[in-house]
Amino acid sequence: MSGRSSADSSERARGHRLGRQLRALREARGWTRPQLAAAASVPLRTLTRLETESVAQPGLFIVAALAEALEVTVDALVAAAGPVPGLWSTGYEGRTIDSFVAALVDSGVDAVADVRLTPISRKPGFSKSRLSAALADADIAYLHLRSLGNPKDNRAPFWDGRVGEGLAAFADVMAAEPALRELDELAELAVERSVAVLCFEQDERRCHRQAVLAELHRRTALPVSALA
């Protein structure tokens, strides 16, 4: 990704979070968009864009007016627009690196947990070093959790319909001490940030990450969503 497009992604991520927080505060007061727009003397079209379009650089005076109408400080509004805990399931099959990062930004993802055993790919941009750099440019954290990777000899069951067999074998992997430590790390991260668990397969049903996400959901009770 170019420097300019990377900066745009990071700014859109912040804009997305701000819009999400504005909507939450508005709805907590029982206001419609027209009511908040009127209270803040802000054009309704501007407020609608802020809430729905991940505006990269919202005007300071607009944000200040909305904060005053919502009876919060600008600093509190911006701080509250930070990461929202949650879990996402994603595979990069069929994606380009730019479309992948854009999908993460649009979904408000703050961190990517790579559960490939070996984070190397023939697809441009998805090997560890380039992937982590592209994510960093978009202000998204990256961590590789090797101990939660699926061994090579357990991949065929997920690909040829013997998923139950594959999950049973992977359960032994997750019960090992290194995997338990990484599950602890990932669960702690997920209750503070919006985390996407990444492997190759687009369809989670053909991938071991379904077991990782199921365990994380059991530990944290956080919802799991598929990345669009």
N, C-alpha and C positions, 0 to 999 in steps of 0.2 A: 504494500500500500504506500502511496506517496505521502510526504509529510503533511500536505494540505488535507488529503482525504482522511488521514489518521486523526488530525486535529478536529475535523468535522465530526468524526465518529464519537470522539470523546465529548465534544460539546453537545451533540445530540443525546448522548447518554444522560448528561446532566439535565438537559431540557426535558427529557422523558420523565426523570424522577421528580423534577419540579412540577410538571403538569399533573403527575399522579398525586403528589401531595396537595396541590391546590384543590383538586377534585375531592380528595378525602376530607379536607378541612371544610370545604363548602357543603358537602353532604352531611357532615357531622352537625352543621348548623341548621340543616333542613332547607337549605337554599337551592334554588334553581340557578342555572347559569345567568339568566337575565337579571335575577335578583342580586347576585354578586357583582355583575357588571355595573348595575345601577348604583349599588352602594359604594363601589370604588371609582365611579365615573370613568370606567374603562369601556371602550367599544366591545360589544358582545362578540363580534367577529375575532377580535384580538384574544379575548379570554378563551374562546373555543379553540383557537389555534394553539394557545399555550397548553390547554388540557389534552389535546388530541394529536398534535403533530410534532412532538419532540423538537420544539423551537430551539435552535442552537444558541442564540444569543438574545434572550428576552431583555427588553429595555429595563434599566434600573428603576426609572420612575414608575413604570407600569407595575413592576414587582412590588415596589414600596407601597403603591396605592392599594394593591390587593392585600398585602400584609396588614395594612392599617384597617381595611374593611373587615378582615378576618380576626382582628384584634390579636395579632402576633407580631413580633419584630421581624424585620427582614432577615436578620441573622438566624433566628429560630426557624423561619420558613425554609431558608436554604439548607440549614443543618438537618432539618426533618426530612428533606428531600433526598436523604442518603439511601444507602442500600436497604432493601426490604428482604427479610429472610425468605428463602424458598429453594426448591429443587427443580431442576430441568433435566430432561433426558434428550441427548442429541448425538447424532452420528454425522460425520462429514461426507458420507457417501452421496455423490451427486451434487455436491456443493463446490463452489470456488472459495478461496480464502476470503475474498471481499464480501461475497454474499453471506458467508458464515459469520463473519464479524458483524456485519450489518444486522443479521437476525438476532445476535446476542444483544447488541445495543438496543434494538427496538423492543426487546423483551425485558430490558433492565437488568440483564445478567452482569454481575460484578466479578465473578471468578469462574474459571474453568478447571475442573478436575479431570485430568487425562488418565483413564484407566486402561490404556493400552499397555501390554507387557513391554513392548518395544516401540517407542514413539517415533517411528520412521515411516514415511509414506512416499509413494511415487507421485502422489498428487502434489503439485506445487503449493508450497505454503503450509503444509500440514505435518512436516517433520518438526521435532521439538523446538529447535532453535528459532526457526522462522515463524512457527506458530506462536511461541511465547513473545516474540518481538512484535508481531502484528497485534496481539492482544494487549500488550503493554502500550502500544500507540493509541489504543482505544480506551485506556485506563481500566483494563480488565486484568485481574490477577490470573496467573497460571501456576498450576502445580501438577507434577507428574507423580502418580501413585502406583509405582511398579508392582507393589505387593498385591494390588487389587486387579492386576492384569490376568487374563485368561491364558493358561498354558497352551502351547501350540497343539498338544495332543488332545485337547478338549474342545477344539473349535468345530470339528466336523459335526458333532451332535447338534449344534445350534444351526448349522447350515442345511442339514438333511432331514430335519423334522424330529430328531430325537432330543428335543429340548429338555424334557424331564431328566434324561440321563446326564446331559451336560450340566444342568443345575445341581444335580446331586454331587457330581464330581467337583464342581466349583465351590460347593458348600464346605468341602474339606479345605480348600484354599483359604476361604474366608475365616475358617476357624483357627488358622495358624497365627502365631503371635505377631509376625510382621504385618499381616493384613488387619488384625485387630487394632494395632496401633494406628494404622492409616485410616481405618474406619472411625476411630476416636477423633483423629485430626479433622477428618472431613465433616463429621457430625458437629463438632465445635464451630467450624467455619460456616456451616449451613444455617445455624441458628442466629448468625450475625449478618450474613450476606446472602445474596441470590446466586446460587451455584449451579452451573451446568456440568453434568457428568458426561464426559465425551469418550466415544469409541468410534469405530469406523461405520458400522452398519446403521443405516437410516432407520430400519425397523427394529425397535427395541426387542421384539420377540425373537429375533435371530442373534441376540447379543447377550453376553454375560452381565452387562451393566444393569439389566433388570433386577438381578439379585442384589447388586450393590445398592441400588435405589430402594429396593424393598426393605433392606436392612436399615438404611438411613431413615426411611419413613417410620419404621418401627421405633427407632430410637428418638426421633425428633417430633413425630406427628405432623411434619410439614407436608404440604401437598406436593405432588410430583406432576409437572406439566411437560408435554412434548414441545420442543422448540419448533416453531413454525418454519 
